[in-house]
Structure formats: C-alpha cells, structure tokens
Amino acid sequence: MHLSALLALAVSLAYLVWRVGWTLGTWWIAVPLWLLEAHAVLGLGLYTFSLWNLDSVTPTAPVATIDQRVAVLITTFDEPREVLLPTIAAAVALAPAHETWVLDDGEREWVRDLARSLGARYRARATHEGAKAGNLNDALAHVEADLIAVLDADHIASADFLTHTLGYFADPRVALVQTPQDFYNLDSFEHDRNRSWLWRERRGIPFNEQRLFYRAIQPGKNRWEAAFWCGTNAVLRVSALRDVGGVAAQTLTEDIHTSLRLHRRGWRSVYHNEVVARGLAARDADQYQAQRLRWGTGAMQLLRVDHPLTAPGLRPAQRIAYASTILGWFDAWRSLGYVIIPLAVLVTGAVPIRAPLELFTLVFAVTFLVQRFALAQLSRGYAPQGLAAVFELVRMQAIITATLYHVRPGTRHFTVTPKAGAPTRRRTAAPWLLWTLLGATVAALAFYALTRAGLTPVTYPVTWTADGAALWALVNGGLLVAALARIRSERFATDRRSAVRVRVRGRVRLDECVGELVDVSVGGALVRCATPPPPGAHVLVVAVEGEGETRIRAQERSRQSVGGGGVLVSLRFDADQSREVGSVAAALVGGRLGHVRHLVGSRSS
C-alpha cells in the first residue's frame, strides 16, 4: 500500500512535468486542464498523508467505575418521539453511573414528560442563540460534570459506549474521545452494495458514503493527534472546553472548530475506532445535500475565523491534517472542471494537448491506473471508485454553493437535518446544475457528431483530442445519469414514517404462539407465526441480553397468510410503554436482541 502510494505520487509528478513541458496546446484550455490535474495530484498527496497509517492509539481497558462525574447530553430541536425514545432509553441505561440530560431547544412538553418517564433530566433554555453550540454551552453552565458525552437526538448508544471510552481520560491531557458514526437505517440514501474490486472482505459490508471518513481517515489522524470532534458519539472533558471558552459558536461546524481550538491549546484528542453508537443516515437526497451544505459552509467559515494553516499553536502535522479535511471541500470544483473541459473542446475545436496519440495514451493510461490502484489501496476498500464518483456529482451543487461562502461571506444559519417523516411521499428534485451539465453534455456530443460529418463551421485540428474529449464526455454523461437516477429514485423518495423499520431475525413469542420477528420499529413490529394467534390485542415477548424478557402490549393492525399455514401479523404498540419499547429499540440497534427462553407452555400475561 505504501509503495503503491509513493509510486503513484512519483509517476504523477513526472506526468505533470511532462505535460507542462511538452504537451500544452491551446493555452486557454490547456492551462486550466493542467491545473485541474495538478490539483488532483495535490489531493493524492494529502490523501496519502491522511491514510498512511491507521490507529496509532492503543485502546484502553473497559472501565466499570470512574471517580469523575459523567453526564450524557442529548441535544434535540424538532425530532419526533420515534427518534428520541430509543436514544434517551439507551443513554439512561449506560454504565457506569451518570446523569442523562435531554437538552431541548424546541421547548416541547411531551419531550420533558418522555425524558422524565425514562429517568433522564430535562432542560430547555430561555433563548436559542448559537444553535447546537449554544445549547451545549448553556448546559455546561448548569450540569455538574467533569466529563460530558454528547449524542445527537438520533444516535443510539450501545451498552459499552461509556465503558470503552472513559478510560482514555486517565491521561489528564486528553480533552476529547471521538468514536465513529455508523447508521442503522441501511436503506438510506447513503447506503449501497460495496462492490470493491480490491478488498474482498469489504464486499459483505454495506457501502456507506461516510464510512471512509469514520473508519479510515479519522483513525489516520490519530497518528498526528489531529482527530476531531464530529458532533456526536464523543466524550469531552469539561475543564478543557472551559479552557477554550466553551463550544465554538462562530461557525456552523462547532465540532471541528472546537477541536481546532483544543489542539491549539495543547489538549489531546483520541479516536476510538469502534462503533459504539448508531444513528440515522440521510434518508433522501434533500437531507444528504442539506448536511453537506452545512458542513461545507462551516468549513469555509473556519477558514475565515481560525485558518488551520496560520492559526498559532498547532504542530505542522496537525496543520496538514486539518487542511486536508477543509481543502477537500474544493474538490467539487475540480469535478465541475472535468465535466466542462471536454465540452469546451468539442464545441470550439480547441486543442488542450499536443502530443502523439500513442505516446499520450501510454503515459496517461499508466498514470491513471497507478493513481486508481493507490487510491483503492489507501481507502482500504471503503470507497469503491464508481460509487465515490457518483456521490461526488450528487453533492456537487451543495458543495460549490458552500465554498462560494469563502468569497461571498454572509449570514448562514444552522439547519437541523429533518428526522420526521414527510407529509407526503415524493421523489426528490435533482439539482439544476446536474440537469444543466447533462443537457450540455448531450448537446456537445451531438455537435461533435455533426462536426465530424462536416456539418458545422468548427474543425478539429488534432482529431484524436476531439475523439478523446467525446469519450470523456460520454463517461461523464453516464455518471451524471447515474447521479440523477439515484436522486430521483423512488427507492429514496421522502418517507412519511418517522420511525425506521429495521429488518431483524429472532425468536419471539406472540401470546402463546412461538414466532419469528421480521422487522421492528418504535411504533410496531411484524411477526411471523406458524400457528395463527387469535385476532385483537396481543402481548409480544422479546428477549434483551442483560435485561431478560420484555413484554410489550400491541394491537393487531393486519395479518396475511403465508405458505405452510403460517401468518404474518402486523402489530402497533400501545402507548405508555416508553421504557419497554425504548429498551427493545436500543437493544436492536446495539445488537443485543436474543431469543425468548421459554418457547412453549409459558403464559404471556
């Protein structure tokens, strides 16, 4: 892997020198193309730096007790009950002893009642400045704790979330322990099949667009003590936060901004590369692009407020680590350039490259293949090249809009990614930029065909460059179609349900009948029974590891006969069972659902 990365960098630099010295054609298109290629090589260098080695921190032993006060803070604004219930229930059940606080910027009475019914404390502040950062800073002034664990409203902690992270704080210099973000709604917009051609062990793991960052890039930053807070699934030292003036509220990305200030003050961060909490990934393209717009805008604000290359207090390696993350947002411009340049060649007849076809084809092919192989190796199979290219186009308009903030500053407000169901189910509208680029690509290819037939006033002085541009435009067109198809897919249409149904297999009991759990959500479940139970009210018995059997009252919504005389029973859970439903939902996400011990002859009352 290391050898392939170094070889790719050496070959790429030699290619750039050869290109600028011997192949430049029409200057107005040749120079931009060369600059785009140089930017790609710079990105490869930063990628190599970030992914050279992973996980330089040895995990600490799990802790059963701790002599510091711990509080789990759950920030919420407008998330529905179906999202909040399992998050609060799982947080309250964590060990060791701690307080769980629900910080509600929506000031909702039902959230207060839900929190108290589950054993959590509730706080709503009088004013709402600073969005999430302001919410946390308000809590720091009222919650008595030495360490705070921060969870977003949709992230459900596993039972070992605290026991596996608190041990790092034995080092008084550690201010932050961050863990990966992972997701339990595997049918989200961000998920797909992993078709990695190099890393076979990744093929059985569903592809998630963020997994490369959380399972490879962030662990790689551990080597430089530059892993940063990602807003949720983290534990922070309160004294360290107070040392830097609290959670940074000057940007939309308070997490990375606060981390930068902690590192500037000499505090350490640790990345614990184990999934100990799972949340909700963006369900559709609107949610996905809204997230990337907020994150990208926050990165541009950070460049204006605390530029990592010039801010005092950072070591050189930390500067590069931060810069590689923030400068990566500008990659969207390179992708845009790669789409536009071949179209310009086809329409104008300009010659971007002057070199013999055979020579250029050989040199370019070797450089391209070496780069692709190195990128695949460095990504450890978490970013299959085809899917990565499609997602780059999907988020292009949002990222370009965000980066424009760097040259057109103005007021930007924190927008919470919506977690509630939509009023109606509808397909997502695709960004106008993608439609424009696809239309321009089709038009340019048609113009190329007419030009080759001698039906336009344009000529191609070097024929092979026009043919190459046409092939390039054709590939880009295919990727644009794939991106638009994904955005517009009925599969990723807005969902009317707030609760996510998770497919699961496990033995349960429905009244006196042994059954198999097919799927479950906060609101209900689908159970397959070999012997049809009587219609009406039911009691579902589910085993939770470490907690015994949990009984949930439910009403039958519908049933459907299946082969062999069995029946599928759709259930809706009764209200006022927050503890029971929350326990089962948290156990499901944490992988702690078991089998009921008594499968026959046991009463379910």
N, C-alpha and C positions, 0 to 999 in steps of 0.2 A: 504494500500500500504506500509506504513512504517513498519507495523507489519510484513507483509509478507517478506519484505527485511531483517529485523532483524532476523526473524525466519530462513530464508534461510542461512544467514551467520552463525548462531549458529549451525544449522544442518550440514552445510558444514565443519565447523571447527571440529566438533565432528567426522564426517566421515573421515576426513584426519588423525586425531589422531588414530582412529580405524584401518585405512588402514595401517599406518606405524607401528603400534604396534603389529598387529595380523594377517595380511593377505599377507605380501610381499612374493613373490615366487622367481623365478629365478632372481637374483639381477640385471643382465644387462638389463632386460626388465621391471622388476617391479619398479625399482627406476625411470627411465625416465617416466613411466606411472604416478607414484605418483607425480612427479614434474610437469607434464602437468596438473594434477588435481589441484595441489596447485596453479599453475599459473591462472587457471580458477577461483578459489576462490578469489585470489587477484584481478582479473578483476571484479568479482562481487562486491567486496568491493569498488573499485574505481567507478564502475557504480552507486552503491548506493549513494556514496558521491556526484557524479555529478548530480544525478536526484532526490535527496531528496526533494527539493522544487524548484519550477519554479517561475521566475519573482518576484524578491523582489523589483523592481523599479516601482514606480507609474508613468504612462505615463503623460507627461506634456500636457498642453492645446495647441492646434494648434496655430501657430503664423502667423499673416498676414503680419507683418513688422518686421524688425530686424535692429538694429543700427550697425551691423558688416558687413563688406564686405564679400560676398559669391561668390565662384566660383565653378562651376561644371566641373570636369576634366574627360574627356573620353579618356582612353588610347587605342591605336589601333596599329596594326602592319601589318597584312595582311588580315583582314576581308573584305569581299566583300561589295558592295554597299547595297545589300539587307539586310545585317545585320546592317550596320552602320546607314542607313537612319532613321529608326524609333527611334533608340537610341538618335541620335542628335536632331531630331524633338521634342521628348518628353522632353529632357533636356532643350532645349531652352524655351519651353512653361511653365516651372515650375514657381511657385510663392514661395516666394517673389522675388523682383528684384535681379538679379545676372548676372554674366557672365558665358557663357558656352565656354569651351576650348576643342578643339579636338587635342590631343597630338599624332601625327602620327610618329611612328618610321619607317614607311615604305616609308616616303617622296614621297607620291603619289599626283600628281597634281589634279586628279579628287576628292580626299578627300578634298583638300583645297577648290576646287570650290564648292563641296557639302556643306561643313561647312559654307562657306560664304553665299551661297544661302539660307540657313536655319536660318541665323542670329547668327551663332557661330563664335568664333575666332579660328584660326588655328596656330599650332606651330609644326615645325619639327626641331629637334636638329641636330647639325653638326656631332656628334659622337653618338654611340649607346651602350656604356658600361653600365653595370648594368641592362640591360633589362628593365622590367617594373619599378623597383625601381629607376633606373637611369633616366627613362623618367619622373617620378613624381618629383624627386629631381631637375631636370632641370627646370621643370615648377615652382617649389617653388621659384626659383631664379628670375623668370620673371613675374609671375602672382601676382598682388596686391590683396591680400585677407586675411581675418582673419580666415575664415573657408573654407575648401575645401570639396566638396562632390565628391567621387571617384566612377566612374561607368566603368565597363568593356564594351568593344565595343558591346557586345550582350545583355546587360541588359537595359531594357526599364523601365524608372521610371514612376510610377503613378503620378497623379497630386498632391497628398499630400505628396510626398517624402520629400520635404524640410519643409513644414509647420508642419509636425508631428515629425520632428527630431531636428530642430534648437532650440526649447525651452529648451532642456537639457543644452545648453551651457550658460544659465543664471548662472549656477554653474561654477565659474572660475576654478575649479579643474577638470572638465570634458574635456578630450582630445579626446574622441572617442565615437561616437554613431554608433553602427552596427545594421543593420536590416537583416532579413532572406533573404537567396537566395531561390527563387522559380522559376518555369520554365513554359513556355507557350507551349513548344512542348511536349505534353502529350503522344506522340507516341515514345518517346526517349527510348534508351536502359535502362535507369534508372527507367522507369515507368512501373507499372503493376497494377493489381487489388489488393486492400487491402483486404486480407482475415483474418483479425484479429478476433480470436475467442472470445476475451475477451472484446474488446472495440467496441461495435456495431456502435457507432457514427463515427468510423473511416472507416467503410466499404464503405461508399459512397464517400470517398475521395481517389483519385488515389494514390497508393503507389509510393513514390519516395525514392530512396535509401539514399538521403541526408536529408530527412525531419526529421528523428530522431535527427540529429545533430542540425539543424537550428530551430526546433520548440520545442525541449526539452532540449538537452544537453547545448546549448549556453544559453538559459534562466536560466538553473540551475546554470551556472557560475555567473550569476548576484548576487547571494547570497553572493559570495565571492569576488565581484568586480574583476573577472578574465575573463569576456567575452572578446574575442579578435577580432581584425580586420580580415575579411575574403576576403580582396582584392577588393571587390566591394560592392555597396549598403550601403556605410558608409559615415559619415561626420566626419572630423577631424579638430582639432584646429591647425593652422599653427604654433603658438608660441610653442605648445607642441612638434610638430615634430622637430622644430629647437632646442629645449632644449635637444633632444636626438640625434642630429646630422643628422636629416632628416630620410627618409625612409631607413630602413636597407637593404643593398645591398650585404651582405656577404652570404646569403643563398637563395635558390630558393623559399622559402616561406617568402617573405619580410613582409607579413601582420602579421603573428603571431610573427615573430621576432621583428618587430617594436612595437607591443603591449607589448611584454615582457619588452622591454626597457622603454616604457612609464610607466608601472606598477612599475618597479624598481625605477623610479624617483618620484613615489608618485602620478602620474596622475591617474584619474579615467576613467573607461570605463563604458558605459551603453549599454545594449542590448534592443532595442525597438522591441518587439516581435509582429510585424505586417508587413505583406507583402506589401511593397510599391515600389517594382520593381520586374520585372520578366525577366529571360534570357533564354538562350538555354542550356539545359542539353546535355550531351554526346549522340550523335545520334547512335553510334555503339560501339562495344567492344573495338576497337582500340583507339578511343577517350577517353573512360572511363578508360582504363588501363594506357594510357599516362598521364592523370590527376593524377591518384593515384600514379604513379611512381614519378612524380614531387613533389607532396605533401609529400610523404613518404621520398624522398631524402632530401627535405628541413627540415623535422623534424629531420633526422639524423644529418644534418649539424648544426642545432640548438643545439643538444646535445653536439657537439664538440665546438661550439663558445660561447654559453651562456646557460649552463646547468641549467634548472629551479630549480633543487634541490640544487644547490650550488651557483648560481649567487646571489650576495648581493642585498638587497633592497626589496625583496618580503616577504610578510607575509606567515606563514605556510600554511594557507588555499589556498593562491594563488599558492604556490609551488605544492601542491597536485593537484589543478585544472589543471595546465599546464602539470604536469607529467602524469595525467590520459589520456590526449589527446595524448601526444607524445608516451608514453609507449604502447598505444593501437595499434600502428603500428606493434608491435611484436606479436600480436595475430595470424598473419598468420603462424608463426612457430608452434604455438600450433595446429592449424588446420592441418598443414602438419604432425605433430606427430600423431595426432589422426587417420590419414589415414594410416600411415606406420606401427604403432604398431600392429594392428590386422593381418596385412600381415606377419609380422615377427613371430607372434605366430603360424600362420597356416603353415608356411614353415619350422620352426625349431622345433616346438613342445615345446617351452619354456613355462613355467607356470608363468604368471605375478601375479596371485592371488591364494593364498592358503586359502580357506575358504569353509565351507559347502555351496552347491548351494542355498539351501532355505534361509539361513541367508544372504548371499551376495545379492541375488536377492531382498530380502525385503529391506535391508539397502540402496542399490544402487537406487532402484526404488523410495523410499521415498525422498532421497536426490535429485535425478534428477528432480522429479516432483515439489518439493518445489522450486528448483532453477529456473525451467522454468516458474513457476507461478510468482515468484518475478520479473524475467526479463520482462515478459509480462506486469506486473503492472507498473514497473518503466519506461518502454518505452512508456507508455500512448497510446499503440496501433499503434505507428508509425513504428514499426519494427516487422512485423509478422515473427515468428521464422523460418518457412520454406524458405521464400524468403531471409531472412537475411543470412541463411546458404548457399544458392546458391550463393549469391553475395560475400560471404567470399571466396568461391572457385574461382569465376570468377577473383577476383583481387589478388589471392594468389601469382602468379608468379611475378607480378609487385611489390607487397609489399615486398616480400622476396628479390628481386633484390635491392629495395630501402634500406632495412635495412642492407644489406651487405656493404653499404657505410660506416656504422659506424665502421667496422673493416677493410675496404679496401678503405680509402679515395682517392679521385682523383678529377679531374675536371669534373663538371657537369654543363651543360648549360641549361638555361631557354628555354623551348619549349612551344610555344603558342599552345593551343588546336585548331586544324583546324576547321574553321567555314564555309569555302567554300565547295561547292559540289565537289564530286569526279569525275575524268574524266570518269569513267565507274562504273556501278553498280555491285558490287561484294560482296559476303559473306565474313565475317571476318575470318581470320585464327585463330584457337584456340591455346592457349599457349601450348608449348611442354610439360610442366610439367603436365598439366591435362591429356593429352593423355597418358603420361608415367604412371601416377598413375592409370588411368582406366585400362590400359593394365596389370599392375602389380596386380591390384585387381582381374581381371578376371583370370589371371594365378594362383594366390594364392587360389582362390575359387576352381578352377579345381584341384589343388594339394591337397586341403583339401578333396575333394570328393574321389580322388584316395587313399589318406591315410586312410580314414575311411573304404575303401574297402580292405585295406591291400595290396595295390599295390605299396607302396613306402617304403623306409627303415626308415622313420620317424614314431615315435609313439607319442601318446598324453597321457602323464601320468595322467593328470586330464582332462577327456573327456569334461566336461561341459565348461571348459575355452576355448577349441578349438571350441566347438559349439557356444559359445558366441562371440568369435572372428569372426567366419564365418558370424553370423548375423550382427555384427558390420560392417564387410567389405561389406556385401550386402547393408546395408543402405548407407554407404559411396559411393558405386558404383552408387546407384540411384541418389545421389546428384551430383556426377561427371557427370553423363549422363545429368542431368537437366542443369548443368552449361555449358557443351559443346553444348547442344542443343540451349540454349539461345544465346551463342556467334555465333554459326553457322546459326542461324535462318535467313531465307530470309526476315523476318519482319524487322531485324536490319541490313540489307545489307547497304553498303555505298550508300549514296544518291547523285545523280547527281545534284540535285537542291540546290542552296544556300539559297533560300527563303523557309521559313517554311509555309505551308498552315495550317491555323487554322480553324477548323470547328466551325461555329457560326450560330445562327438563329436570323434573324432580318429583318423587313420590309425595303425594299429599292425601288427605282424607276429606271427603265432602260428605258430611253427616256420617253415615255408617259405611259409605262406599269408598273403596280404595280408588284413587285417581292419579292422573299424571298432569302436572302443571304444564301448560303450553306457553302461556305468556301472562305477565302480571304488570300492573301499574299501580299508582297510588289510589286510583279510583275503582279498580276492579281486577278481575282475572278471568282467564279462560282455562277450563279444566276438562280433561278427557276422562270419562269414567266408563269402565267396562260394563257396569250394571247401572242403568239409569236411575238416579235418585228421584224421589217424589218432587213434583214442582213446588215452587214457593220459596219460603225462607230457608237458608242453609247456614251451616257453620263450616268454615274452611279451616282445617288444621294444617299448619305449616311448621316444620322444624327449623329452628335457627341455632346454628352451632354456638355453644356457650350460653345460650339462653333457654334451651328447652323448646317445648312446643308452644306455638302461639295460635290462639283461636280468634278468628275474625268472622263476625256476623255479615251475611251478604244476602242480597235479593237476586233471584234469577231474572235475567233480562231476556234470554232466549236460549234455545237448545237446537242442536242439529244432529241428526243421526249420522253415524259413520259406519264403515264396514265392520263386519263381525259382531254387530249388535250393540256396539258402544254408542256413546253420545258425547258431543261437545257442549258443555254448559257455560254460558257467558254470565258472569256474576258482576254485580255492582255492590261495592262495600257500603255498609250502613255508616251513617255519620256518627260522630262522637266516639271514634275509635282511634284517635290520633296516635296514642302510644303503640298500639298493636300494628297498625298499618305502617307507621314510621319505622318500627323495628324490622318488619319484613322487607320494606323497601331498602333500608340501609344494608341489611344482610344480603340482599340480592346484588346490589352494586359491589359490595365488598367480597362477594363470592362465598358467603357463609350460609347459604341455604342448604339444609341437609334433607334427610328423609325422615318421615314420621316413624317413630319406633314401633308403635302398635298398629299394624296394618289391618287387622280384623278384630272383631269382637270387642272394640273399645267404644264407649259412649262419647259423643262429641258435644255434649251439653256444657 
